[in-house]
Each structure stands twice: as C-alpha cells, then as structure tokens.
C-alpha cells in the first residue's frame, strides 16, 4: 500500500464548497412578477477593515476571493482567522468575507458563543453598541477587538422590485415558512434594502439546523400583519 498525503487546505476548500452548495435553498425561478427566493445559511465569518487586515496578514495585504457569494461583488476570501474568546477558548479557520468593510465584525451562531464563552447579542450587522469583543489571530499578528462580536439577526436582502412585490420597506419585518421534515416558521426577519441586492434570506447555522433547511421542499416569505390588522378575539 502506498501512503499518500493530501494538502489540508485543499481538503478544507472542497468541504467548504460542498457545505455552501448544500446550504442554499432556492424556491424556484422567477415567474412573471414573482421574484426568485434564495435562503442561505450564513456560517460563522468575519468582516475586516483594510487597516485590520494588514495588522493580521501583513502590510499591503489584500483579500483574495475563494468563492463568489450570491450577492454581487461579495465573496468568501482565501484568508481565515482564529477567534479567541475568554479563557483562551478558540474557534480556528473562521472565514473572512470580502470586500473589506468600514468596520471589523465577527458573526457567530449561538452555539459558537457557548463554545467561546461569549454571551452573543442578536444585532443587525454594523450595530456594535455594547457588544462583546474578542481577539483575532492571523499569520502576521493578533488584533484585540474591543467590540463587534455578534449573532447576526435573521434578515432578508431585497432590491427595489422585491420591496414592491411583497409590499414592505427597509426595516420592516417578515416571517419565513420552511417546509421540511421539521417544518418551521421563523419570525421577525429584518428587511434590508439596497437597489443592488438580490432577494436572499440569511439564517445562521443553528436556525438552519433547527429547521432542517437542507431538506426543505419549499420556503415562503410572509408579510407580517400590523397590530391593527389582527382580528383576534379579546
């Protein structure tokens, strides 16, 4: 028998590709005015500023795309970091998503927070007020992040036509019905609008696992009723 070795980076890249492809649920194609709904599980990841990227990877460092993401211009980078929490608990190989942003942020699932010993607040991306920090370790240095470790609240990206179709606006809330062998309704998805967005729901890994999203047969976005529309009996 001839012993062979496989480069770990190659194995990790193949695994990431399979996981990403399995974590995207698409509710058919666009028909008429109906937009195509995509639901993706957003695994743990980091966003970094150019300045922090150079602290972690060296002067002049640039993010290099490994895989393009569903939203135009966004990508999973080749670079990853080790996230270090209290009492030196760590999660290695946390992917950086590009391009660089105006803030550095770590997005984790609830169970990741338990593993690190961090009480994760549920926040909209970029809202770092009173959020915990951590240490980020790259090949060229360690960055003490004073705040910005969050559990990103479930949300849906929408373009102009999507807002019109569902009758919602930026900042509104919607529900997501997932039909699977573990049918689930996830409430209060935040509507996030940009003219450049494609219709896409982002859930974290805990939410995707709880609903068995990878085995879903259909997904549906539902506009939440205003309180005065409720016909409940008192």
C-alpha positions in Angstrom: 0.0 0.0 0.0 1.3 3.4 -0.9 0.8 6.1 1.7 -0.4 9.4 0.3 -1.0 12.8 1.9 -3.5 15.4 0.9 -2.9 19.1 1.5 -5.2 20.2 4.3 -6.0 23.5 2.6 -7.3 21.5 -0.5 -9.5 19.3 1.7 -10.9 22.3 3.6 -11.7 24.1 0.3 -13.6 21.1 -1.1 -15.5 20.7 2.2 -16.5 24.4 2.2 -17.7 24.1 -1.4 -19.9 21.1 -0.6 -21.3 22.7 2.5 -22.1 26.0 0.8 -23.8 24.3 -2.1 -25.9 22.2 0.3 -26.9 25.2 2.4 -28.6 27.2 -0.4 -32.3 26.5 -0.8 -33.9 28.1 -3.9 -37.7 28.5 -4.2 -37.9 28.0 -7.9 -37.3 30.5 -10.7 -38.8 33.9 -11.2 -42.2 33.7 -12.8 -43.8 36.9 -14.0 -43.6 39.4 -11.2 -42.7 36.8 -8.6 -39.0 37.1 -7.6 -36.8 34.1 -7.1 -36.3 33.5 -3.3 -33.0 32.1 -2.1 -32.4 31.1 1.5 -28.8 30.6 2.6 -27.2 29.5 5.8 -24.6 32.1 6.7 -21.9 30.1 8.6 -19.6 31.9 11.1 -17.5 34.5 9.5 -15.6 37.8 9.9 -15.6 41.2 8.2 -12.5 43.3 8.4 -11.3 46.8 7.6 -8.2 47.2 5.4 -6.2 48.5 8.3 -7.1 45.5 10.5 -6.4 43.1 7.6 -2.9 44.5 7.4 -2.4 44.0 11.1 -3.4 40.4 10.8 -1.8 39.5 7.5 0.9 42.0 7.0 1.5 45.3 5.3 -0.2 45.6 1.9 -2.3 42.5 2.4 -5.3 42.1 0.1 -8.3 39.8 0.3 -8.2 37.2 -2.4 -11.6 35.6 -3.5 -12.0 31.9 -2.9 -15.7 31.8 -3.9 -18.1 34.4 -5.1 -21.3 34.7 -3.0 -24.9 35.2 -4.1 -24.9 39.0 -3.7 -23.0 40.6 -6.5 -19.4 41.7 -5.6 -19.3 39.7 -2.3 -17.0 36.7 -1.8 -15.6 34.3 0.7 -11.9 35.0 0.9 -9.0 32.6 0.9 -8.0 34.2 4.3 -9.3 33.0 7.6 -8.7 33.8 11.2 -8.7 32.2 14.6 -11.2 33.8 17.0 -10.0 33.7 20.6 -12.6 34.2 23.4 -12.4 34.4 27.2 -10.1 31.9 29.0 -8.3 31.3 25.6 -11.1 29.3 24.1 -10.7 29.4 20.3 -12.5 28.7 17.0 -10.0 28.3 14.2 -10.4 28.8 10.5 -13.2 31.5 10.6 -13.6 32.7 7.0 -13.2 36.4 6.1 -15.9 37.7 3.7 -14.9 40.4 1.3 -14.6 43.0 0.2 -13.1 44.9 3.2 -15.6 47.0 5.1 -15.6 50.1 7.2 -15.8 48.0 10.4 -14.4 44.8 11.7 -17.1 42.3 12.9 -17.3 38.6 13.9 -20.6 36.9 13.2 -21.2 33.6 15.1 -24.1 31.3 15.9 -25.5 30.8 19.4 -23.6 27.5 19.9 -20.4 29.2 18.8 -20.9 31.7 21.6 -21.3 28.9 24.1 -18.1 27.3 22.8 -16.1 30.5 23.2 -17.7 31.6 26.5 -19.3 34.7 24.9 -22.8 35.9 25.5 -23.7 36.9 22.0 -26.2 39.7 21.4 -28.5 39.5 18.4 -27.8 42.5 16.3 -28.1 44.0 12.8 -24.7 43.9 11.0 -22.8 47.1 12.0 -24.6 47.7 15.2 -21.8 47.2 17.7 -23.0 49.3 20.7 -22.5 47.4 23.9 -21.3 44.2 22.1 -18.5 42.0 23.4 -15.1 41.7 21.9 -12.5 39.0 21.3 -9.0 38.5 19.9 -8.4 37.8 16.2 -5.3 36.0 15.2 -3.8 35.9 11.8 -0.4 34.8 10.4 1.1 38.2 11.0 -0.4 39.4 14.2 -3.1 39.4 16.9 -5.8 42.1 16.9 -7.7 42.9 20.2 -11.2 43.6 19.0 -12.9 45.7 21.7 -16.5 45.1 20.3 -18.2 43.7 17.3 -18.8 40.0 18.1 -22.5 39.4 17.4 -25.1 36.9 16.4 -26.5 38.5 13.2 -30.2 38.7 13.4 -32.0 36.8 10.6 -32.7 39.0 7.7 -33.7 39.2 4.1 -31.9 41.2 1.4 -34.3 42.9 -1.1 -34.0 45.1 -4.2 -36.5 47.7 -5.4 -38.7 45.2 -7.2 -38.7 42.8 -4.2 -40.0 45.6 -1.9 -42.8 46.3 -4.3 -43.7 42.7 -4.7 -44.0 42.0 -1.0 -45.4 45.4 -0.1 -42.7 46.1 2.5 -39.9 48.7 3.1 -36.5 48.8 4.5 -36.5 48.0 8.3 -39.9 46.1 8.1 -40.2 42.6 9.5 -41.3 39.4 7.7 -41.8 35.7 8.6 -40.2 32.8 6.8 -42.1 29.5 6.5 -39.8 26.5 5.9 -41.5 23.2 4.8 -39.3 20.2 5.6 -39.4 17.1 7.8 -39.1 19.6 10.6 -41.5 22.4 9.4 -40.7 25.8 11.0 -41.8 29.4 10.9 -39.0 31.9 11.7 -40.5 35.2 12.7 -39.3 38.8 12.5 -36.8 38.7 9.7 -35.4 42.2 9.2 -35.9 43.6 5.7 -32.6 45.1 4.4 -32.9 47.1 1.2 -30.4 48.2 -1.5 -31.1 48.7 -5.2 -28.2 46.3 -5.9 -29.5 43.5 -3.6 -30.9 40.2 -4.9 -33.6 38.5 -2.9 -31.9 36.4 -0.3 -32.6 35.3 3.2 -29.7 34.8 5.6 -30.1 32.4 8.6 -27.3 31.2 10.9 -26.3 27.6 11.3 -28.4 27.0 14.4 -31.5 28.2 12.7 -30.8 26.2 9.5 -30.2 23.0 11.5 -33.3 23.5 13.7 -35.5 23.7 10.6 -33.5 21.1 8.6 -33.2 23.6 5.8 -31.1 21.5 3.6 -34.0 19.1 3.3 -36.7 21.8 2.8 -39.1 21.2 0.0 -40.3 24.9 -0.1 -39.7 28.2 1.5 -42.1 31.2 1.7 -41.7 34.8 2.8 -44.8 36.2 4.6 -45.5 39.8 5.3 -46.3 40.4 9.0 -49.7 41.9 9.8 -49.7 45.2 11.5 -51.3 45.1 15.0 -54.5 46.8 13.8 -55.0 44.2 11.1 -55.3 41.4 13.7 -58.9 40.1 14.1 -58.2 38.2 17.3 -61.0 38.0 19.8 -60.3 39.6 23.1 
